[in-house]
Amino acid sequence: METCVLPDARRTFSQHLVYLWRTLVEDEEWILRRVGLLALEETGLVPKEGGIRLKDAIEAFLRFTDKPMIASKQAVIDGLTQACADGLIGIGRGASLSTRQKRYCNERIALDPTEEGVWIIPPFTPEPAPEVVPSGEIQSGSSPGTEVAPGPARPGTTTKRTVKRIVIRGAVPIENYTELFRCFVSPAARMNLKNLHLGIDFEMEPAEDQSLDPEDATLKTMKEAARQLGLDFKVE
């Protein structure tokens, strides 16, 4: 049992609990918003060889009794994401450890605790990407077909291109809808963009033999949610 001294109180008990929680998490740091490397190592989430399935690793951490208190499951995900970015662990994607299609280390990637086929693996040194000169330009002393770094830019030429806008459109099967957050929304939120406009375009059509009442409770819930979010809701 430990005591936390609060310099102030709140008007209601629920507000006081929120104030206490924030104090424990942010000021006292009894409860972690992100799990550090030491805690990951002590709970066996930093493999020296082989690998651990991400879903199994998170569940094992949550069941582990001798661990720091965490604010949510996201604290484990954030800790693993940072460890991968720092090159302390690697992340692999594939049906199994022996059939990985991709692996990451020393880079920040989005992790979904419910995603299948994600593995925590030992750290490794990523292979550097080859540098290729523009088509038709060969550096002095190099034979045709040799990949070399481009030389100084000639006057009047542009050596660096920048992205002005990114637009992603198309239909997505419902079983892949959660991938939108992992692949697009979460990475875009971390890019510190000037503008990030996210929208939706749902079209729902009942089957010919399906009778859907306009007063259906689900439709009413959708309509109210759309109103609160400032979305257009139309039923024909």
N, C-alpha and C positions, 0 to 999 in steps of 0.2 A: 504494500500500500504506500503510495506516494501522494504528497500534497501539492496542489497547484494553487498559487496565490493569484487571485484576480484583482486588478486595481479598481474594478468597477462592477456593477451588477446591471441586469436588464429588468424591464418592467414585468415580463411574464416568464414563467418557468421555461417554456419552449425557446424563447429568445435567449434566455440565459444559457441553455444547453448549446445553442448554436454558437454563442460567444465563447463558451468554454471549449468547444470543439475546434474553433478557429485558433484559439490560443494554444491548444495542445499541438495542433498541426503546424502552425506557422511560427509561433514564438518559442514555445518550449521544445518543439521538434521531437515530441514523444511518438507522434504518428507520422509516417513518411508518405509523401506524395510520390516519391520515386525511390525504388530500391537500389542501393549502391552496390558496387562490385563486391565488397567484403561480404555483404549479406547473400549475394548470389553465389559466391564461392562456398560459404559455410553451409548453404542448403543444397549444394551439389548441382547448381545450374550452370556451371562453367566447365564443360567437359574437356578432359585432356586428350581423349581419343574417342572415336566413334561419333555418337551424337544422341540427342534427346529430342523426342517429339515435343513441339512447343506446347500443345494442349496438355500433355502429360506433365510437363515441367511446371506449368502454372498450377495445376491441381495439386501436385506434390508440394509446392511451396505453400499453398493455402492450408494444407493439412499439417504442415510441419509446425510443431508446437514451439520449439526454441527458435523463434524468429522475431524481428521487430514488428511492431504494429504498423499496419498500412491502412491508408485511407480507403482504398478500393483495389480491385483486381488490376485496374489501369496502372497502379504504382509498379507492379511487376513488369507490365508491358513497356512502360516508359524506361525502366531500368535496363531491360534487355535491349531496347532500341538504342539507348545511349552507349551501352557496352559494345554494341556492334559498330556504332559510329566511331568509337575510340579505338577500335581494333582489338578489343579484349576477348570477343567471341566472334564467331561467324554465323551466318544464317543461310540455310539451304532450303530450296523448294523442289519438291519432287514426291513421287508416290512412295519412295523408300529412300534410305540413306544411300543405297547402291545405285539408285536410278535418279539422282538429282539432276534437274535440268539447269538450275542456276544456283549460284552461291554468292554471298555478299560479305564483305568485311571492309572496315575503314570507310563505311558510307552509311548514311542514315536512310532507313527504309521504313515503310509503314507496316505494322504488325497487327493482325487481327487474331485474338485469342480463340476464335471459333473456326478459323481456317484450317482445313485439312492439308496435309503434305508440307508442313513447315517444320524445320528441324534446327535445333541449336547445335552447332558444330564447333570444333576447336578453331582458333583464329588462324589466318593464313595471310600471305602477302599477295594481293591481287596482281595479276599480270598487267604491265603497262600497255596502254593502247598504242598501236604503231602509228607513227607520224608519216603522213603521205603528202608529197608535194602536189600542187594542182596539176591537172592533166596537161601534158605538153611541156612541162618545165622539168628539166633534169639538172641537178647540181653539178658543177664542174668536178670531174674526177669520178663520176658515178656512171655506171653502165645503165642502158635502158632497162626499166623494170625494177630498179632499186628504189626502195622507199626511204626518202630523206626528208629532213625538215626544210620548209621553205625559207628562202633567204630574205633579205630586207625588201620591203615593198618598194616597187617602182613609183615614181611620181604619177599621181592621177589614178592610182589603183586603190581598191578597198581591200584590206586584209582581214577585217573583222565584221561579221554579220551579227545583228541583234534581233531578237524576237520582239515583234510589236504587239501581237495578239494571239491568243490560243483559243480556238473554238472546237468543241467536241459535241457532236450531235449523232443521233441514231437511236434505233430501238434496242432495248436490252431485255432479254428473257428474264422472267421474274426470279428464276433460280439463281441468276447471276447479279441480282440487284445490289446485294451487299458489297460486291466487288467495286462498285462505283466509289464508295467511301475510301476503301483501301488504295485504289489505283489513282483516283483523281482528287476527291474532296480533301482528304487529309494531307497529301503532298502539297496541294495548292495553298492550303491554309498556312503551311510553314514557309512559303516562298516570299512572304512579305511583299505581295503584289500591290500595285497602286489601286487597282479595282479588281474585285472578285465577284462576279455576278452569277449566282446559281439559281436555277429555276426548275420547274417541273412541267410536264405536259402529259397528263394522264387521260386516256380515253378508255372507258370501260363500257362494254356492250354485252348485255345478257344474251344467253342462248335463245333460239326461237321458241323452245318449249319451256322456257323459264319465266315465271311470273314474279316480277320484282315490284313490290308496292312502293310508291313514292314516299310513304310515311314509314318506311323500313327504319328500324332503330340504327342500323349501321350507317345508312345514308344520312340520318340526322346527325350522328356523331361526326361523320366526315364534313358535313356542312358547317358545323360549329367550329371544328378544328380549322377549316379553311378561313372562316371569319376571323378567328383569333390570329391567324398567321398573315392575314391580309391578302388571301388568294381568292381568285374567282372560282365560284362553284356553280355549275349549270347542269340541270337535269332536263332532258328532253322527253 
